[in-house]
Amino acid sequence: MKNVTLRQFRYFEALARHGHFRRAAEACGISQPALSMQIKELEQEVGTELFERNARQVRLTSFGEEFAPRIRDILRSIDELGDLARASGERLMGRLRIGVIPTVAPYLLPTLLGSLGSRHAGLDIHVRETQTPRLLQELEDGRLDTAIVALPTSEPSLIEIPLFTESFVLVRPGTDAGKPVPAPDALREMRLLLLEEGHCFRDQALSFCHVDVRATPRDFLEASSLSTLVQMVDAGIGITLLPEMAVGVETRSASVCVARFGNPQPSRTIGMVWRKTSPLTKQLVQISEAVRTSAELLRERTAAG
């Protein structure tokens, strides 16, 4: 394998991840024929096929399955060499790949990005918004530097830094204003609107209502975003829970009422996570302080508004 290139390894990893030549080529910023040629040359150098190809998708061969994690380890090590160089400075410079869960990103990012831009001139921020399991996998693969998620993740390979705790509130149709707030156990008997499976906030809401997350009742309705949940409440379809940071954005144009639960209030802890092996730990701690400050500013604005 004397003639194998690092670029071919990156193309291989992209194709293994996307399972599709066109999507992998777009992710790599090259043409599909160029990607196909590089993969073919890699297979010739290795001496065996790495992918099974058909009209609809591309799959790793049995050898490709063994090959893939080793390539990811190599690419992660290469990336960490670059991180090591960046870590030599007091402040983080260059690219920062940060993942954020969807129930945080739309509300925290506007404040956070402005804060990072003023505190860390020269920082090139790349944001990835998706659900927690994907963020953790991309962290492990070295495709993200850090992620903002609900804690704990229970991942022994990650450093976890708790940043702030926020409560959940009850959102009901506007006609329910002034009515008593139901007890948690009573919510499971009502038409509770939830995020679809895969969102950690869904599991947190079900846990508060004392519902087994593995046996969700069929009459619970689901949506892909908090915005859709609020609009469904506005239409009289049911009730839902919202994290406190989302209230100002999601309820301002809806005819709904917001109520707080009694103590102990349902809540979640949001924090930052990154690989224990990352050379950027010192700089990421600085970033975490900017996240904490941005969350405090957002909370003050929500309270004032």
C-alpha positions in Angstrom: 0.0 0.0 0.0 2.9 2.4 -0.8 0.8 4.6 -3.2 -2.2 5.1 -1.0 -2.9 8.8 -0.2 -4.6 10.5 2.7 -7.1 12.0 0.3 -8.2 8.5 -0.8 -8.7 7.6 2.9 -11.0 10.7 3.3 -12.9 9.8 0.2 -13.3 6.2 1.4 -14.6 7.4 4.8 -17.1 9.7 3.1 -18.4 7.0 0.9 -18.6 4.5 3.8 -20.5 7.1 5.8 -23.0 8.2 3.1 -23.4 4.9 1.2 -23.9 6.9 -2.0 -21.4 8.1 -4.5 -23.2 11.4 -5.3 -23.7 12.4 -1.7 -20.1 11.4 -0.8 -18.8 13.4 -3.7 -20.8 16.5 -2.7 -19.5 16.1 0.9 -15.9 16.0 -0.4 -16.4 18.8 -2.9 -15.4 16.8 -6.0 -17.2 15.3 -9.0 -18.7 11.8 -8.7 -16.5 10.4 -11.5 -13.4 11.7 -9.7 -14.5 10.1 -6.4 -15.2 6.8 -8.2 -11.8 6.8 -9.8 -10.0 7.4 -6.5 -12.0 4.7 -4.7 -11.1 2.3 -7.6 -7.5 3.1 -7.3 -7.6 2.6 -3.5 -9.2 -0.8 -4.1 -6.5 -1.7 -6.6 -3.8 -0.7 -4.2 -5.4 -2.6 -1.3 -5.9 -5.6 -3.6 -9.5 -6.3 -2.9 -12.9 -4.6 -3.2 -14.0 -2.4 -0.4 -17.6 -1.7 -1.5 -20.5 -3.6 -3.0 -22.1 -1.5 -5.7 -25.6 -1.6 -7.0 -28.0 0.9 -8.7 -29.4 2.3 -5.4 -26.7 2.3 -2.8 -23.1 1.3 -1.9 -22.3 -1.1 0.9 -19.0 -2.0 2.5 -17.7 -5.5 1.8 -16.8 -7.7 4.8 -13.2 -6.6 4.3 -14.4 -3.0 4.0 -16.2 -3.3 7.4 -12.8 -4.2 9.0 -11.0 -1.6 7.0 -13.3 1.3 7.9 -12.6 1.7 11.7 -8.9 1.6 11.1 -9.2 4.4 8.5 -11.3 6.5 10.9 -8.6 6.0 13.5 -5.9 7.2 11.1 -8.0 10.3 10.0 -8.8 11.1 13.6 -5.1 10.9 14.5 -4.2 13.2 11.6 -6.8 15.7 12.6 -5.6 15.7 16.2 -2.1 16.5 14.9 -3.6 19.7 13.5 -5.5 20.3 16.7 -2.2 19.9 18.6 -0.7 22.8 16.5 -3.8 24.9 17.1 -3.6 24.1 20.9 -0.1 25.7 21.1 -1.7 29.1 21.3 -3.6 30.6 24.2 -6.7 31.2 22.2 -8.4 28.9 19.7 -7.9 29.9 16.1 -9.1 28.4 12.8 -11.9 26.0 12.4 -14.2 24.9 15.2 -16.6 22.2 14.5 -19.4 22.3 17.0 -22.5 20.2 17.2 -25.8 21.3 18.9 -29.0 19.4 19.6 -32.1 20.8 17.9 -33.9 21.8 21.1 -31.0 24.2 21.9 -29.6 25.3 18.6 -32.2 27.8 17.4 -32.4 29.6 20.7 -28.8 29.7 22.0 -26.8 30.0 18.8 -27.7 33.6 17.8 -26.3 34.8 21.1 -23.5 32.3 21.3 -22.1 33.0 17.8 -22.1 36.7 18.4 -20.2 36.2 21.6 -17.7 33.8 20.1 -17.1 36.2 17.2 -16.2 39.1 19.5 -14.2 37.0 22.0 -12.3 34.8 19.5 -11.4 36.8 16.4 -10.2 34.5 13.7 -12.4 31.5 14.8 -14.1 29.8 11.8 -17.2 28.2 13.3 -18.9 25.2 11.6 -22.2 24.3 13.2 -23.8 20.8 13.0 -27.4 20.5 14.3 -28.7 17.0 14.8 -29.8 14.6 17.5 -27.5 13.5 20.3 -26.7 9.9 19.1 -25.4 11.3 15.8 -23.4 14.1 17.5 -21.7 11.6 19.8 -20.9 9.3 16.9 -19.4 12.2 14.9 -17.4 13.3 18.0 -16.0 9.8 18.3 -15.2 9.7 14.5 -13.3 13.0 14.8 -15.8 14.9 12.6 -16.7 17.3 15.4 -14.5 19.1 18.0 -17.2 19.5 20.6 -21.0 19.3 21.1 -23.6 21.0 23.2 -26.0 18.3 24.5 -28.2 17.3 27.5 -26.1 15.6 30.2 -25.2 13.1 31.2 -24.1 11.2 28.0 -22.6 8.3 30.0 -19.8 8.1 27.4 -16.5 7.2 29.2 -14.4 8.5 26.3 -15.8 12.1 26.6 -15.2 15.0 29.0 -18.5 16.5 30.2 -18.8 20.1 31.4 -22.2 21.0 32.9 -23.0 24.6 31.9 -26.6 25.4 33.0 -29.9 23.9 34.1 -33.2 25.0 32.7 -36.8 24.1 33.6 -39.6 22.7 31.4 -42.9 24.6 31.2 -46.4 23.4 30.2 -47.9 24.8 27.0 -51.7 24.6 26.7 -54.3 26.3 24.4 -55.0 29.9 25.3 -58.4 28.9 26.6 -56.8 26.9 29.4 -55.2 30.1 31.0 -55.9 30.1 34.7 -56.7 26.5 35.0 -54.8 24.4 37.6 -51.6 22.9 36.4 -52.0 19.1 36.1 -49.8 16.8 38.2 -47.1 14.9 36.2 -49.1 11.6 36.5 -52.2 13.3 35.0 -50.3 14.4 31.9 -50.0 10.9 30.6 -53.8 10.6 30.6 -54.0 13.8 28.4 -53.2 14.2 24.7 -49.5 15.0 25.2 -47.6 16.1 22.1 -44.0 14.9 21.8 -41.0 15.2 19.6 -40.4 12.1 17.5 -38.1 9.3 18.7 -34.4 10.1 18.8 -34.8 13.5 20.6 -33.5 13.4 24.2 -36.1 16.0 25.1 -38.8 13.5 24.3 -37.4 11.0 26.7 -37.1 13.7 29.4 -40.7 14.7 29.0 -41.9 11.1 29.2 -39.8 10.5 32.3 -41.4 13.5 34.0 -44.8 12.2 33.2 -43.8 8.8 34.6 -44.2 7.0 31.3 -42.0 4.1 30.3 -40.1 5.4 27.2 -40.0 1.9 25.8 -43.8 1.6 25.9 -45.1 4.9 24.7 -48.9 5.0 24.3 -50.1 5.1 20.7 -52.3 8.1 21.2 -49.4 10.3 21.9 -48.8 12.6 18.8 -45.4 13.4 17.5 -43.6 16.2 15.6 -40.1 16.9 14.4 -39.7 20.3 16.0 -40.7 22.3 19.0 -42.3 24.9 16.6 -44.6 22.3 15.2 -45.6 21.1 18.7 -46.6 24.7 19.7 -48.6 25.2 16.5 -50.5 21.9 17.3 -51.3 23.2 20.8 -52.5 26.4 19.2 -54.8 24.3 17.0 -56.3 22.7 20.1 -54.9 19.2 19.4 -53.2 18.7 22.8 -50.7 20.0 25.2 -46.9 19.9 25.3 -43.8 20.7 27.3 -41.1 23.2 26.3 -37.6 23.9 27.5 -37.5 27.4 29.1 -35.1 28.8 26.5 -37.6 28.1 23.7 -40.6 29.8 25.1 -40.0 33.3 23.8 -39.4 32.2 20.3 -42.0 29.5 19.9 -45.0 31.1 21.7 -44.8 34.7 20.5 -47.1 34.1 17.5 -49.3 31.4 19.0 -52.5 31.6 21.0 -51.2 29.4 23.9 -50.7 29.9 27.6 -47.5 28.9 29.5 -47.6 27.6 33.1 -44.9 26.4 35.5 -45.0 23.2 37.3 -44.7 23.0 41.1 -41.5 21.9 42.8 -39.7 19.8 42.0 -39.9 21.3 38.5 -38.9 19.2 35.5 -35.5 20.3 34.1 -32.5 19.3 32.1 -28.8 20.1 32.4 -27.1 21.3 29.2 -23.3 21.0 28.8 -20.4 20.6 26.5 -18.7 17.4 25.7 -15.5 16.6 23.8 -13.0 13.7 23.4 -10.7 13.1 26.4 -7.9 12.7 23.9 -8.5 16.2 22.3 -5.5 18.5 22.4 -7.9 21.4 22.4 -9.2 20.8 25.9 -7.8 24.1 27.3 -9.3 26.1 24.5 -12.6 24.3 24.6 -12.9 25.1 28.3 -12.7 28.8 27.2 -15.5 28.1 24.6 -17.6 26.5 27.3 -17.5 29.7 29.4 -18.8 31.6 26.4 -21.7 29.1 26.1 -22.4 29.6 29.8 -22.4 33.4 29.5 -24.6 33.3 26.4 -27.2 31.1 28.2 -27.3 33.5 31.1 -27.9 36.4 28.7 -30.7 34.4 27.0 -32.3 33.7 30.3 -32.3 37.4 31.3 -33.8 38.4 28.0 -36.5 35.7 28.3 -37.3 36.9 31.9 -37.4 40.5 30.8 -39.5 39.8 27.7 
